[in-house]
């Protein structure tokens, strides 16, 4: 009996396929552990582990704890210094023009429009990522950006000279054309800058306003609907190519699922954060007709000028969206 058992075990060992080696990767996450974008990266890591039978194990590091953030992220992933990272597209538009498409002002006005725009632009985003030696896994939007101010924003003249913190070049150009004074600051310095008067306003989402507890330093939030900035998750192409076909398929399955979840999470985050802002005393308003018309004129001029000198990839994306 013992001989039979040993024989069966030997045959099973011979017949069993060689197990794939476990691939371990670090993933940089820009935002804190409670932010929905970071939660999306964690969900992707969990699904990747599940769908690859734990042959791909991804450890997510929130809050930029790996020491990389902002414009340097694209290069860090390109060089393989970071195997994976989430990246705010608008922040790296200086490295590749096409990423700036995500924050062209007022080009979309709803989540449905934002999705159609993303789908039109995605082939160009993928192409740009390949140029930077990485693969785009998924992208999801922040809730649309609005304007936090101390006083009401009822006419365009109300923002003349305001020192407004924005997060990318498009935002700075947009605000400057509206006669404001755009300021570039790391997110971690925004609250203290508001407290000391270095800035007096912020262009950002309702979610960020909650994260920053803006009700302690500001009073109003106007739904300017400037843009739905995209946050993308990419992987270094050398790491990607080291995966076998089954692992790659599993990761793309995870990416597709997480992208859908993250778009839904962004929608929900709007409702939740606006409620919290209101409960803490922030006055939330829609744009007045005067403000809406004035900002739309600024945005239209920006788009016309952008298209004059834009590269073919950007023009193809805009044409695919009908602009």
C-alpha angles and dihedrals in degrees: 000000000000090000091051092050092049091048092052091049091050092050091049091051091049093047096044114100118240109265117240116253114255113254115209123196137175118227120203115218117194099206135057124277094263096053114107093232091057090046087054091054090050090050090051091052091050093049092045090054092047097046094046094047088246094303089120114049118182123190114203118213110199129206096030088286092157087069100251128110144141124013094355094065096083091055093042091057092041091057093043092243082125114032090201139003143165111239132193101231098213092056092060096043087108088066095048125010094216093069088063089067088081092068104037100141121261094346091132131031106188142030090256091054090044090055093049089049092049092050090051091049100039097088089057092045089053092049092050091049091052089052087056091050096253142102125235109232101177143327133209133182134246112230110274115285122253135178124261114202140162093236134033120287102216103138132028091248089065092078097046107129095000112148099232123183113222133177107226147019095266091055092049092050092046094051094043090054088052088056095253124129107243118207130198115217136154110255092243090063098047099090094049090045089054091047093052097040096247085128129011104193141032134210105211145106131292088248092057090048089059092045089052096043089229092175086079092063108016136047111197138052118191118194096232091162089212096163147321098243114210125230112199133195115216136178128210108258094228090057089045093051090050089064119088122242093263093052092048091050090050092051092050089050089053091046093052092050094046093048090056091047093048095052088052090046091053091054091050092046089062093058094043096047096045088053091052092047091052093047088055095052104265111146107228119201141168119237116275115240089254093053093044093051093045095049092044090056090052091048093048091053091049092052093049092050092045092054092052093067102019121127122247095260092057092046091049091052093048091047090051088056092046099253 
